[in-house]
Amino acid sequence: MKDITHCSVAQLSEKLHAREISAVEVAQQFLDRIEAHRELNAFLDVRPEVTLDQARRADEMLEQGKGGFLTGVPVAHKDIFVTKEWFSTAASRMLKGYKSPFDATVVARLKAEGMVCLGKLNCDEFAMGSANENSAYGKCFNPWDSRAVPGGSSGGSASAVAARLTPVATATDTGGSVREPAAFCGVTGLKPTYGRPSRLGMIAFASSLDTASLMAPAARDIAPVLSKMVGFDPKDSTSADHPAEDFSRNLGKPVEGLRIGLPRSWFSEQLSPEVRTCIESVRDFYRDRGAVIVDMDLPMAKLGVPVYYVVASAEASSNLSRYDGIRYGYRAKDCATMDELIRRSRNEGLGDEPKRRIMIGTYVLSHGYYDAYYLKAQKVRRLIAQEFQKAFADVDAILSPVAPGAAYDFGEKADPVSAYLGDLYTVPASLAGLPCMSMPCGFTGSGRPIGAQLTAAPFNEALLLQLADAWQSETGWHEKVPAGF
């Protein structure tokens, strides 16, 4: 049988609807590929019998003429989305063996379209990290270079898509957790406007920032899946009641006349020359096709990292207080008192990074420090959002780097602060709740991928996909696959 694991979402859909191949055969090929590349540790839970059962149901829908565009197309979910049929652990010992009584809304919406789940993907514990080094079940590897981090927290999603273990993967983005791993693994990643996808069933890290997202090789793969994934959810109090739309509608349209801003301070000496060259090539591409390149700046964005780590840690401290060893999750044994049970359960069940952020968050929320840290951070967050709002009165989109450099080696950023500072280009848009994406735009001299970041005003995902598709239609960076995959 011909290998279909390198097909696009559209190609898979076409073959499935033409009945050239069955959903079961498609699923089996991807399951075989996942098994053959277990060394990546991209998947945490794979259940072939459940996957093939979903594929059989998809085949029935297709045979009856009831299947939609995505019916039978495989997808893999980051282990932050709860699922009834697979474990939902947030890559933490605290939730080892936990099975949810319901599917996350994102999972349920794609399941209703007939998409076939391949399993759950590795990530940083509770989505806290930028390298996927913090998973309780072992680090995930970058298929381009086993010494390099895949990025985080959605490293499993990026690694699996890059290695073509799945044609599309869900992910989450709190402060860059989709864009950075997408850049490090040479795939396309999109974070929608905050509130556009439902957060129901997403294991919470920072509730005012967490956003369900997607990764795939190309913008054309993301668009049809995003169209079905997002939508108002009355069970989610932060869900945006925004009209449904077809995110594929602008694909193939020219970029002539669009105004693209480049924030000058983001191209300082801290940006590696190789990344600068790649971003400038994207800038020149758009200029040559009629887009207007606008020199601009976002001076408040430099405060994004300290603001983000105050706000996100405060919310993490609150959200993770539920893991006490009593209601659900890991419970320490042989405890003499309730106090010892809670203390030991949290100490034994949580990893170093969640503990670090809980401590930071508890401190900034404590009496005497709330005004000095948390309240001030929220005020600066508002200023950052207002600065973006003002910028989008003059430009349609902003082009920038995703990270100061390409993927670094495991252990290279053992100091947590140095890892946090690597988020300086991604956290500002997250704090403002803006849609943004990463797309492949080149490689370093050592063969590690580089990504470019596009950011737009709220609810302008279709514009981002249009810009990314224009670039990808004439370049081949997104088509590159690591050797051996």
Secondary structure, DSSP 8 states (H G I E B T S, - for coil): ----TT--HHHHHHHHHTTSS-HHHHHHHHHHHHHHTGGG--EEE--HHHHHHHHHHHHHHHHTT---TTTT-EEEEETTB--SSS---TT-GGGTT---SS--HHHHHHHHTT-EEEEEE--SGGG--SSS---TT-----TT-TTB---SSSHHHHHHHHTTS-S-EEEEESSSTTHHHHHHHT-EEEE--TTSS--TTB--S-TTT-EEEEEESSHHHHHHHHHHH----TT-TT--------TTTTTT---TT-EEEEEGGGGSTTS-HHHHHHHHHHHHHHHHTT-EEEEE--GGGGGHHHHHHHHHHHHHHHHGGG-SSSSSS---SS-SSHHHHHHHHHHHHS-HHHHHHHHHHHHHHSTTTIIIIIIHHHHHHHHHHHHHHHHTTT-SEEEEESSSSS--BTTTT-SHHHHHHTTTTTHHHHHHT--EEEEEEEE-TTS-EEEEEEEESTT-HHHHHHHHHHHHHH--GGG---TT-
